[in-house]
Amino acid sequence: MKQNPLGRTGIQVSELCLGTMTFGTQTSEAEGHAQMDVALGAGINFVDTAEMYPVNPVSKETIGRTEEILGNWNAANPARRGDYVLASKHSGEGLRHVREGAPISSQTIAGAIEGSLRRLQTDYIDLYQFHWPNRGSYMFRQNWHYDPSGNVHPEVIADMEDCLDALQREVDRGTIRAFGLSNESAWGTSQWLRLSEQGLGPRVASIQNEYSLVCRLYDTDLAELSLLEDVGLMAFSPLGTGLLTGKYQNGAVPEGSRRSISPGLGGRHSERVYDAVDAYLAIAAEHGLDPVHMALAWCKTRPFMMSAIFGATTMAQLEHVLAGADLELSDEVVRALNEAHRSHPMPY
């Protein structure tokens, strides 16, 4: 499988990344371990998790369980820890089940990393990410109402400097190798870069934001910054939380699916999104393509894409994704997908 650079770190990651957010709820530990074996065997060397996982649903009782499942796999396969790049995240402000919703700061970073290392049963995390900014975010449909005017510039910059200083100490200790962002904006990313260039801490290597055929906010300012500053995108929800598979069309809600647990799909459920999905499914059918393979292959055409993170609730879903991992789309298909986007922009 093709590999791409993780920023300017010298680390290489596969263009598909195994997401693990269902390990411990919808996906059992045994199934999660089997997925690790199969994914690594297929050439995927990139695995993403977070201290708050699993989801569907997020609960106080299960916080950290996904990292524990991965840790048990690491303990059972000690010689394979160096075979893959492990990414995890600091939850940050607002999630009351983790440190009572404390923001990301020098007061929480070291302890959060120690907790993740303990659960993951490893000495280091390759890519340590901030799950969302302390100052708020446009992501997760908040673009419709987020107001940044409450942020005070000197305070925001001081907060970033404080975090970078703590991160540098962790790099020096060897507990993390690289630093990444998630659910960030173009301005925020530019400031993290500026401060690191002043020698205040590790340079941002990546940004994990939502991106798919039905969510293309990244195509504007972040795309240019991402490409020119070598801060590659780790796209989450590249299948639109399953919408782009077509399984939710015409009101269908398969048993055990994400929509059966979260009917609104995190704000993605709308009348307009199903019309958009119909357009993409028609393109797949016209060109004899599987819609899952087409959606993931399209992500790989984007010049700023580092890796697309997909989640597989079951082994069958993982095997389905891997069956189309080498698909390359023709220019004709890409043009058709872009035309469909013009007809159905921002469907949720």
Backbone torsions as a table, in degrees:
resi	resn	phi	psi	omega
1	MET	NA	138.2	-179.3
2	LYS	-59.1	142.4	177.0
3	GLN	-118.3	150.6	-179.3
4	ASN	-125.9	155.6	179.8
5	PRO	-71.7	140.1	172.3
6	LEU	-87.2	88.5	-176.9
7	GLY	57.4	-134.6	179.2
8	ARG	-108.7	26.4	-174.9
9	THR	-82.9	-18.0	-173.2
10	GLY	87.4	-4.9	177.6
11	ILE	-85.0	140.0	177.6
12	GLN	-111.0	136.8	-179.8
13	VAL	-128.8	149.4	179.5
14	SER	-68.4	150.8	-176.5
15	GLU	-72.3	-9.3	168.1
16	LEU	-118.1	139.5	-177.8
17	CYS	-122.8	134.4	177.9
18	LEU	-80.1	114.5	174.1
19	GLY	-87.0	143.8	-170.9
20	THR	-123.1	17.9	-169.2
21	MET	-67.1	-14.1	177.9
22	THR	-97.3	-2.7	179.8
23	PHE	-67.0	113.6	-179.6
24	GLY	112.6	-11.4	171.7
25	THR	-123.3	-84.1	-179.6
26	GLN	-72.8	-25.2	-177.4
27	THR	-115.0	123.5	-177.7
28	SER	-71.8	165.9	178.2
29	GLU	-61.9	-43.9	-179.9
30	ALA	-61.2	-41.7	178.8
31	GLU	-67.5	-39.7	178.1
32	GLY	-61.6	-42.1	178.1
33	HIS	-64.8	-39.8	178.4
34	ALA	-64.4	-38.3	177.6
35	GLN	-63.6	-38.8	176.6
36	MET	-59.5	-45.9	-179.5
37	ASP	-61.2	-46.9	-176.4
38	VAL	-69.3	-43.0	-178.2
39	ALA	-63.0	-47.4	179.5
40	LEU	-64.7	-36.0	178.0
41	GLY	-66.4	-24.5	-179.5
42	ALA	-90.8	1.4	177.3
43	GLY	102.2	-0.6	174.2
44	ILE	-76.7	127.1	179.4
45	ASN	-121.9	19.4	-173.3
46	PHE	-131.7	124.6	-177.5
47	VAL	-131.0	129.2	-177.0
48	ASP	-114.9	134.8	176.4
49	THR	-143.7	-170.1	178.5
50	ALA	-162.4	153.8	-178.8
51	GLU	-64.8	-24.8	-178.4
52	MET	-83.0	-12.2	-176.4
53	TYR	-73.3	152.7	13.6
54	PRO	-86.6	167.9	175.1
55	VAL	-112.2	-173.0	178.5
56	ASN	56.1	58.2	0.9
57	PRO	-102.2	169.6	168.3
58	VAL	-81.3	130.9	179.3
59	SER	-146.8	155.2	179.3
60	LYS	-57.8	-35.5	-174.6
61	GLU	-71.8	-25.0	-174.4
62	THR	-109.4	-5.6	180.0
63	ILE	-51.1	128.3	178.6
64	GLY	89.0	-7.9	-175.4
65	ARG	-65.6	-36.5	-179.8
66	THR	-62.4	-45.2	177.5
67	GLU	-61.1	-37.1	178.3
68	GLU	-63.5	-40.3	179.0
69	ILE	-63.7	-44.3	176.7
70	LEU	-65.5	-36.1	177.8
71	GLY	-63.6	-39.3	177.5
72	ASN	-65.4	-35.1	175.6
73	TRP	-66.7	-43.5	178.0
74	ASN	-59.2	-42.3	-179.3
75	ALA	-65.5	-34.2	179.7
76	ALA	-80.3	-15.7	-177.7
77	ASN	-133.1	58.8	-172.9
78	PRO	-59.8	-30.5	-178.2
79	ALA	-74.6	-11.7	-174.9
80	ARG	-100.0	-3.0	-178.1
81	ARG	-58.3	-35.0	179.0
82	GLY	-78.3	-1.8	-178.2
83	ASP	-83.6	-11.8	-177.1
84	TYR	-142.3	158.6	179.1
85	VAL	-96.1	119.9	-175.6
86	LEU	-103.1	124.6	178.8
87	ALA	-115.5	135.9	172.9
88	SER	-138.9	179.3	-171.4
89	LYS	-142.0	147.8	170.8
90	HIS	-87.8	125.5	-172.8
91	SER	-65.1	-47.8	177.9
92	GLY	84.5	-165.9	-169.2
93	GLU	-70.3	139.4	171.1
94	GLY	107.1	-25.5	-179.7
95	LEU	-89.9	97.8	-169.7
96	ARG	-65.4	-21.1	-179.0
97	HIS	-74.2	-14.4	-179.7
98	VAL	-117.3	113.6	-179.9
99	ARG	51.4	32.2	177.9
100	GLU	55.1	32.7	176.2
101	GLY	76.7	22.2	-179.8
102	ALA	-64.9	144.0	177.8
103	PRO	-70.0	166.2	175.5
104	ILE	-72.6	127.8	-179.4
105	SER	-162.9	175.3	176.6
106	SER	-63.2	-18.7	178.8
107	GLN	-79.0	-19.1	-175.5
108	THR	-116.6	-22.6	-171.1
109	ILE	-61.5	-51.2	-177.2
110	ALA	-60.7	-44.9	-179.5
111	GLY	-65.8	-38.6	178.6
112	ALA	-64.0	-42.5	178.9
113	ILE	-65.0	-43.5	178.7
114	GLU	-60.2	-41.0	177.9
115	GLY	-62.7	-44.1	178.9
116	SER	-64.8	-43.0	179.0
117	LEU	-60.2	-40.6	-179.9
118	ARG	-64.2	-46.6	-179.6
119	ARG	-67.9	-38.2	-178.2
120	LEU	-79.1	-10.6	180.0
121	GLN	52.2	52.5	178.7
122	THR	-143.5	163.5	-179.7
123	ASP	-91.3	-13.1	-175.7
124	TYR	-153.8	153.7	172.2
125	ILE	-112.3	126.7	-176.3
126	ASP	-67.9	-45.3	-178.0
127	LEU	-129.8	114.3	179.7
128	TYR	-106.4	122.4	-171.6
129	GLN	-116.7	149.0	170.2
130	PHE	-89.8	119.0	-169.7
131	HIS	-62.5	-37.2	173.9
132	TRP	-158.9	156.4	-175.8
133	PRO	-70.1	147.5	174.6
134	ASN	-60.1	-30.8	-173.0
135	ARG	-84.1	0.3	-177.0
136	GLY	104.9	174.6	-172.8
137	SER	-153.0	151.2	173.7
138	TYR	-82.2	-9.0	-172.0
139	MET	-76.0	171.2	180.0
140	PHE	56.5	49.3	175.7
141	ARG	67.6	5.3	176.9
142	GLN	-75.9	-7.9	177.4
143	ASN	-60.3	-20.0	-178.3
144	TRP	-78.5	-19.5	-174.3
145	HIS	-142.7	-4.9	-177.1
146	TYR	-62.6	131.7	-179.7
147	ASP	-120.4	108.2	-178.1
148	PRO	-80.4	0.7	-172.3
149	SER	-68.0	-15.2	177.5
150	GLY	-78.8	-10.3	179.5
151	ASN	-80.4	138.7	178.9
152	VAL	-106.3	120.4	-171.1
153	HIS	-52.2	-52.6	-178.6
154	PRO	-59.8	-36.3	-179.1
155	GLU	-69.2	-41.1	178.7
156	VAL	-62.8	-45.4	-179.6
157	ILE	-65.0	-41.4	178.3
158	ALA	-62.1	-37.8	178.1
159	ASP	-64.2	-43.4	178.2
160	MET	-63.3	-42.9	179.4
161	GLU	-61.6	-41.7	178.4
162	ASP	-60.4	-44.7	-179.4
163	CYS	-67.0	-42.3	-179.9
164	LEU	-63.5	-37.2	178.0
165	ASP	-62.8	-43.0	178.5
166	ALA	-66.9	-39.1	178.1
167	LEU	-63.6	-40.5	-180.0
168	GLN	-61.9	-37.1	176.9
169	ARG	-62.5	-36.5	179.1
170	GLU	-71.5	-38.2	174.7
171	VAL	-60.6	-45.0	-179.7
172	ASP	-64.1	-33.7	178.1
173	ARG	-76.3	-17.7	-179.3
174	GLY	87.6	12.1	-179.3
175	THR	-81.9	-25.0	174.7
176	ILE	-133.9	152.5	-179.9
177	ARG	-105.1	-31.4	-175.9
178	ALA	-149.2	162.0	-175.6
179	PHE	-121.1	133.8	178.7
180	GLY	-135.2	162.4	178.8
181	LEU	-109.4	166.0	175.4
182	SER	-150.7	141.8	-180.0
183	ASN	55.9	38.6	-177.5
184	GLU	-99.7	167.0	177.9
185	SER	-106.2	171.9	177.3
186	ALA	-65.3	-42.7	179.7
187	TRP	-63.1	-47.0	-179.1
188	GLY	-59.4	-46.0	-179.7
189	THR	-61.7	-41.0	-179.6
190	SER	-63.6	-34.6	179.8
191	GLN	-72.1	-41.4	175.7
192	TRP	-59.3	-40.9	178.6
193	LEU	-65.2	-45.7	-178.6
194	ARG	-59.8	-44.0	-177.8
195	LEU	-68.0	-37.8	178.2
196	SER	-67.2	-35.0	178.4
197	GLU	-67.9	-19.4	174.2
198	GLN	-84.8	4.0	177.5
199	GLY	84.0	20.1	-173.9
200	LEU	-92.9	-0.2	178.9
201	GLY	160.6	-176.6	-175.9
202	PRO	-65.3	146.1	180.0
203	ARG	-76.0	140.1	176.0
204	VAL	-60.5	128.9	-178.3
205	ALA	-101.3	-24.3	-172.9
206	SER	-159.9	166.0	174.7
207	ILE	-138.9	128.6	-179.0
208	GLN	-106.6	101.3	178.6
209	ASN	-125.6	162.2	177.7
210	GLU	-69.3	138.8	179.7
211	TYR	-161.7	130.4	178.1
212	SER	-167.4	179.0	176.3
213	LEU	-58.7	-26.9	-179.5
214	VAL	-104.6	8.3	177.0
215	CYS	-148.4	92.5	-172.9
216	ARG	-116.8	33.9	176.9
217	LEU	-58.5	-31.9	-176.4
218	TYR	-64.7	-19.4	-174.7
219	ASP	-66.3	-10.9	-176.6
220	THR	-92.4	-118.6	-172.1
221	ASP	-64.3	-37.7	-177.9
222	LEU	-63.5	-33.3	-179.2
223	ALA	-60.0	-45.7	-179.0
224	GLU	-66.3	-46.0	178.6
225	LEU	-60.1	-45.4	-178.0
226	SER	-57.5	-46.3	-176.6
227	LEU	-70.8	-47.7	-173.1
228	LEU	-77.7	-23.8	-179.1
229	GLU	-103.1	6.1	178.6
230	ASP	58.3	44.2	174.3
231	VAL	-116.1	86.2	-171.7
232	GLY	-68.7	150.4	178.7
233	LEU	-83.0	130.0	164.6
234	MET	-100.7	102.3	-174.0
235	ALA	-80.5	121.0	171.3
236	PHE	-100.3	155.9	-174.1
237	SER	56.3	47.0	179.8
238	PRO	-67.6	-13.0	174.8
239	LEU	-103.9	14.9	177.6
240	GLY	60.0	44.9	-175.9
241	THR	52.7	34.3	177.8
242	GLY	94.4	-11.1	-179.3
243	LEU	-58.6	-41.1	-174.8
244	LEU	-74.1	-7.9	172.8
245	THR	-74.6	-21.2	-176.3
246	GLY	89.3	-1.2	-172.9
247	LYS	-71.8	-14.4	-180.0
248	TYR	-103.5	6.2	-178.6
249	GLN	-66.7	151.3	177.4
250	ASN	58.3	33.6	174.9
251	GLY	80.1	5.9	-178.1
252	ALA	-69.4	139.4	175.2
253	VAL	-135.5	86.8	-177.5
254	PRO	-58.2	143.2	179.1
255	GLU	-61.5	133.7	179.6
256	GLY	81.4	-1.9	179.9
257	SER	-77.3	167.2	-179.8
258	ARG	-60.7	-38.7	-178.5
259	ARG	-69.5	-24.1	176.2
260	SER	-69.4	-22.6	179.4
261	ILE	-98.4	-39.0	-179.4
262	SER	-126.3	87.0	-172.3
263	PRO	-55.1	-32.6	-178.1
264	GLY	-86.5	-3.4	-179.5
265	LEU	49.7	44.0	177.9
266	GLY	62.3	36.2	179.5
267	GLY	86.8	5.4	-177.7
268	ARG	-89.2	-18.4	-179.5
269	HIS	-72.9	120.0	175.9
270	SER	-158.2	162.0	178.2
271	GLU	-62.8	-38.7	-174.9
272	ARG	-68.0	-31.0	-175.9
273	VAL	-66.7	-31.7	-178.2
274	TYR	-73.2	-30.7	173.1
275	ASP	-66.1	-40.7	178.2
276	ALA	-63.4	-45.6	179.6
277	VAL	-60.8	-39.2	177.1
278	ASP	-56.8	-40.8	-179.2
279	ALA	-64.3	-42.1	-179.9
280	TYR	-71.0	-37.4	177.5
281	LEU	-64.6	-35.4	178.5
282	ALA	-65.1	-39.2	177.6
283	ILE	-64.0	-44.5	178.2
284	ALA	-58.9	-45.1	-178.9
285	ALA	-64.9	-41.9	-178.8
286	GLU	-61.5	-34.3	-176.0
287	HIS	-103.0	8.4	177.2
288	GLY	67.1	35.4	-177.1
289	LEU	-110.0	147.1	170.8
290	ASP	-74.0	132.4	-175.7
291	PRO	-64.0	-32.2	176.6
292	VAL	-65.5	-48.3	-180.0
293	HIS	-62.9	-39.5	-179.4
294	MET	-64.0	-45.1	-177.3
295	ALA	-63.6	-41.3	179.8
296	LEU	-73.3	-38.8	178.3
297	ALA	-64.7	-35.7	177.1
298	TRP	-62.5	-42.2	177.7
299	CYS	-54.9	-40.2	-177.1
300	LYS	-69.1	-14.8	177.9
301	THR	-79.6	-15.1	-174.7
302	ARG	-76.0	131.8	-170.5
303	PRO	-68.0	-18.7	-178.8
304	PHE	-98.0	1.5	-174.0
305	MET	-76.9	124.4	173.4
306	MET	-93.6	-50.0	-178.8
307	SER	-159.9	141.1	176.6
308	ALA	-101.1	122.8	-177.0
309	ILE	-90.9	118.0	176.9
310	PHE	-115.0	147.8	175.0
311	GLY	-110.5	141.3	178.6
312	ALA	-124.7	109.5	178.9
313	THR	-65.1	-34.5	-177.8
314	THR	-126.1	163.4	176.8
315	MET	-63.7	-35.4	179.0
316	ALA	-60.3	-39.7	178.3
317	GLN	-67.1	-39.8	177.4
318	LEU	-61.8	-47.0	-179.5
319	GLU	-62.9	-34.9	177.3
320	HIS	-63.4	-46.9	178.2
321	VAL	-60.1	-47.2	-176.3
322	LEU	-64.2	-29.4	-179.9
323	ALA	-63.5	-23.7	-179.9
324	GLY	-113.8	17.4	-173.7
325	ALA	-63.0	-25.2	-176.7
326	ASP	-96.6	4.7	-177.6
327	LEU	-63.8	134.3	172.4
328	GLU	-121.4	130.3	-176.2
329	LEU	-84.1	144.2	176.4
330	SER	-74.6	160.7	176.4
331	ASP	-59.1	-34.6	-179.7
332	GLU	-63.1	-43.6	179.4
333	VAL	-66.3	-43.3	179.9
334	VAL	-61.1	-41.6	177.8
335	ARG	-62.2	-42.1	179.7
336	ALA	-63.5	-39.9	178.9
337	LEU	-65.6	-38.6	178.1
338	ASN	-67.3	-37.0	176.7
339	GLU	-65.8	-39.8	177.6
340	ALA	-63.0	-37.9	177.9
341	HIS	-64.3	-41.2	178.3
342	ARG	-61.9	-32.7	179.8
343	SER	-81.2	-22.2	-176.3
344	HIS	-134.8	59.7	-177.9
345	PRO	-74.4	145.4	175.2
346	MET	42.6	63.7	-175.5
347	PRO	-74.1	-5.1	172.2
348	TYR	-148.2	NA	NA
